Amino acid sequence: MKRPSRDTWLAIGLLTILVIVTIAAAVYQTGQEEGKLPPLASFSSAPDGARALRLWLEQLDYTVGDEVGESFRPPDSADVALILEPTTPITEQEWQTIDAWIDRGGTLVLAGEGRWFTSNMPLAVGHYGFQMTYPNAREAITLTAQSPLLTSPPLKEPAHARPNAYLRPDHDDFVTHLAVGSKPVLVSFPQGQGRVIICTAAFPFTNAGLKEEGNPELALNVVTTSSRPDSGGKPAIWFDEWHHGVQPRRSVAAGPQDWLRYTPSGRAVLYTAAVIFAALALGGRRFGRAVPLPKRIARRAPLEHITAIANLSRRAGHRQAVLRYHYQRLKRDLGKRYRLSPTLPDDEYAAQLAEFNPNVDPQELLSLLARLQKRKVSESEMIQLAAEVAAWLKE
């Protein structure tokens, strides 16, 4: 039986990885659909969701919405904005948008405990100069009201808020409404024409918390508080689901990066590139087969190299360099036998050479040396001078 090739095993491995990734994605998506939703989301029916609060407000004839646009912005028609346990970081630009909306008269309710791993509540309260602290151990917690905010409707029964975090302020220009001893749990302060309410007791706003006595009245007092004098009988309430990950997908790609990230065809390109990279990495081979060298190689003659160099020198106009070479070569080779330095002046060099060799005509030698130092010579003249140098060296 023929054993599978290496490419076959590689294809089987990639297919196995693809199947595992597909199954994991399906399981994750199923888990998301089965209730693993962000805490205090108005569309979550889980015990820690806030769907019951939204339905209750709608039943009480409050105008409730959670609409989002292409970018984050609280609706101008909303009187109260609820940011409950944000799980997506709030950017600096979004904070500027929120603060501008508050300055125009809106009321922001920022509630959460920050005990979830994905919660950005501690960073959110830090924007307003607060820090969140947590008790070392679960102890008997008694909430005490410290200002008359919670009067509409009045709290007939003590609220079972179960706060798991407290506020530690960096300033003192706020009003404490609920506290555990000296530790604030629910505070508010004005900003522009609006108001900011911060609450670290998130349990009264959840589906499970609204079932306990006192919590509905507490939640209704906080949620329905509006600082706008012209808000009418009942304020319009907006749930911020943008920071629970509910953001519109971009229908138009602004550039190649958005096209790759937000369109199915772009993601297909990324997936294909990842599969190809994995195949190359696992295969550990070249991009193509090695091309063997031909057995018979037609080598070029040495004369071709010399001819090529000569043609390059001719095009570059290296005539003076060639003449300088022949000038130095003539003086070096002629004086080599008699130990004459080629650096001597031409007239002195010719006179001393004539003393050693009577057959040398000093005037003829000086004439050749002078012509070899000319600046402008033609190609035919250069060849003639090179031939004369060769004749002198043969003698």
Summary of the structure (lengths in Angstrom):
residues: 395
radius of gyration: 45.4
end to end distance: 84.5
largest distance: 138.2
contacts: 1068
relative contact order: 0.11
helix: 43%
strand: 12%
